[in-house]
C-alpha cells in the first residue's frame, strides 16, 4: 500500500512539473479591445459636409495595440480596413476578395490577441458585415488577421454560429503559419 502511495505521488509530481510550462504558455495569451467605429477614433476625411446629404467617403483612424493603428474607409457603401504596423507600413486587407464585393461595414471594435513575454499583438479579430444580394440578408462574420514580421493578412473567416468568438480566438492563436486568404 505504501509503495502504491509513493508511486502515485511521484507520478502526480511529474505530471505537475511537466504541465507547468503549458500553464504558463496558456496564460501568456490575452485579448485587448480597441474601438473601430467613428466614435473613439479620429476623423481624417469626409467626402461631403454635414447637412449636405450622406457622405460618400469617410476615413478615420483608430489607435491599436503595440504600436499598430487601424485606418477604416467607408466608400460606396463598402468598408475597407488597412493596418498600419509599428514601423508605419500600411497593409490594406483585400476584404472584398475574402468576403465578397457586396455592400459591407466593419464592426465597432477590434480584438487584439497578444502573446509572449512581454505580450505583443500576434493577431487581430474584427467583425465584417456583408450584404448578400441573393437573400437580402446581412451576414456577420469574424475575420482573423495574422500579424507577423513577414506578413499581415486575413487567414480565416468565421461564419455566424454558436461559438463564433471562441472559434475566432482559436484561429487567431494559431494564425502565424496559416496561408493568406484573398490573394494578399
C-alpha positions in Angstrom: 0.0 0.0 0.0 2.8 2.4 0.9 4.6 1.6 -2.3 1.4 2.5 -4.4 1.1 5.8 -2.5 4.7 6.7 -3.2 4.3 5.8 -6.9 1.1 7.9 -7.2 2.8 10.8 -5.5 5.8 10.6 -7.9 3.5 10.4 -11.0 1.4 13.3 -9.7 4.6 15.4 -9.1 6.0 14.5 -12.5 2.7 15.5 -14.2 2.6 18.8 -12.4 6.2 19.6 -13.3 5.6 18.7 -17.0 2.4 20.7 -17.2 3.8 23.9 -15.7 5.3 25.3 -18.9 1.9 24.6 -20.7 0.1 26.5 -18.0 2.4 29.5 -18.4 2.1 29.4 -22.2 -1.7 29.3 -22.0 -1.7 32.2 -19.5 0.5 34.3 -21.9 -2.3 34.7 -24.4 -4.6 37.6 -23.7 -7.1 39.9 -25.5 -7.3 43.7 -25.6 -10.0 45.6 -27.3 -10.0 48.9 -29.2 -12.7 50.8 -31.0 -13.1 50.7 -34.8 -16.2 52.8 -35.1 -16.2 56.5 -35.8 -16.8 57.1 -32.1 -13.5 56.8 -30.3 -11.4 57.2 -33.4 -10.1 60.3 -35.3 -11.9 61.5 -38.4 -9.4 62.0 -41.2 -11.5 62.9 -44.2 -15.2 63.1 -45.1 -16.4 63.4 -48.6 -19.3 65.8 -48.0 -20.0 68.4 -45.4 -22.6 67.6 -42.7 -26.1 68.7 -43.7 -25.4 68.3 -47.4 -26.6 64.7 -47.6 -25.0 61.4 -46.7 -21.2 61.3 -47.1 -20.0 59.2 -50.0 -16.5 58.8 -48.5 -15.4 58.7 -44.8 -12.0 57.9 -43.5 -11.0 57.5 -39.8 -8.0 56.2 -37.9 -8.2 54.3 -34.7 -5.4 53.5 -32.2 -4.5 49.9 -31.9 -2.3 48.0 -29.6 1.5 47.6 -29.5 2.1 50.5 -31.9 -0.4 49.4 -34.5 -3.1 51.7 -35.9 -6.2 50.9 -38.0 -7.5 53.0 -40.9 -11.1 52.5 -41.8 -12.6 53.8 -45.0 -16.2 53.7 -45.9 -16.9 54.5 -49.5 -19.6 53.5 -51.9 -21.4 51.6 -49.1 -18.4 49.4 -48.5 -16.0 49.1 -45.7 -12.2 48.9 -46.1 -9.6 48.2 -43.4 -5.9 49.0 -43.5 -3.5 48.1 -40.7 -0.6 50.4 -40.0 2.3 48.5 -38.3 4.6 49.9 -35.7 7.1 50.9 -38.4 4.4 52.9 -40.2 3.9 50.5 -43.1 0.4 50.2 -44.4 -1.2 46.8 -45.0 -4.5 47.1 -46.9 -6.6 43.9 -46.4 -8.3 42.7 -49.6 -11.6 42.3 -47.8 -13.7 42.3 -51.0 -11.8 39.2 -52.2 -12.2 37.5 -48.9 -15.9 38.1 -48.1 -17.3 39.2 -51.4 -17.9 42.5 -53.0 -21.4 43.4 -51.8 -22.2 46.3 -49.5 -20.3 45.9 -46.3 -19.5 47.5 -43.0 -16.7 47.0 -40.5 -17.7 46.2 -36.9 -17.4 48.6 -34.0 -14.4 47.0 -32.1 -11.2 45.1 -32.6 -9.9 42.2 -30.5 -6.2 42.1 -30.4 -4.6 38.7 -29.4 -1.4 39.2 -27.5 1.2 36.5 -26.9 4.6 36.1 -25.5 6.6 37.9 -22.8 6.2 40.8 -22.9 2.8 40.5 -24.6 2.8 41.6 -28.2 0.0 41.7 -30.8 0.1 38.5 -33.0 -3.4 38.6 -34.4 -6.4 40.8 -34.9 -10.1 39.8 -34.9 -12.8 42.1 -36.3 -16.4 41.8 -37.5 -17.3 42.3 -41.1 -21.0 42.6 -42.1 -21.7 41.9 -45.7 -25.0 42.2 -47.6 -26.0 39.1 -49.5 -27.9 40.3 -52.6 -29.5 36.9 -53.3 -31.0 36.6 -49.9 -31.2 40.3 -49.0 -29.6 39.4 -45.6 -26.6 40.8 -43.8 -24.0 38.1 -42.9 -21.9 39.0 -39.9 -18.5 37.1 -39.9 -15.4 37.4 -37.8 -12.2 37.9 -39.8 -8.9 36.8 -38.3 -5.7 38.6 -39.4 -2.2 37.4 -38.6 0.4 40.0 -37.6 3.9 38.6 -38.2 7.2 40.2 -39.1 6.8 38.9 -42.7 3.0 39.2 -43.3 -0.1 41.0 -42.2 -3.2 39.3 -43.9 -6.5 37.7 -43.3 -6.2 34.0 -42.6 -9.7 32.9 -41.5 -13.3 33.9 -41.9 -15.5 32.6 -39.1 -19.2 32.5 -40.2 -22.0 33.2 -37.8 -23.0 30.5 -35.5 -22.6 29.1 -32.0 -19.1 29.6 -30.5 -18.1 32.1 -33.2 -16.0 34.2 -30.8 -14.2 31.1 -29.4 -13.5 29.8 -32.9 -12.1 33.1 -34.0 -9.8 33.2 -30.9 -8.6 29.7 -31.6 -7.9 30.6 -35.2 -6.1 33.8 -34.1 -3.9 31.9 -31.6 -2.6 29.6 -34.3 -2.6 32.2 -37.2 1.1 32.7 -37.8 1.7 29.6 -40.1 -1.6 29.9 -41.9 -1.8 31.0 -45.5 -3.3 34.3 -46.5 -6.8 34.5 -48.0 -7.9 36.7 -50.8 -4.6 36.9 -52.7 -2.7 39.0 -50.1 
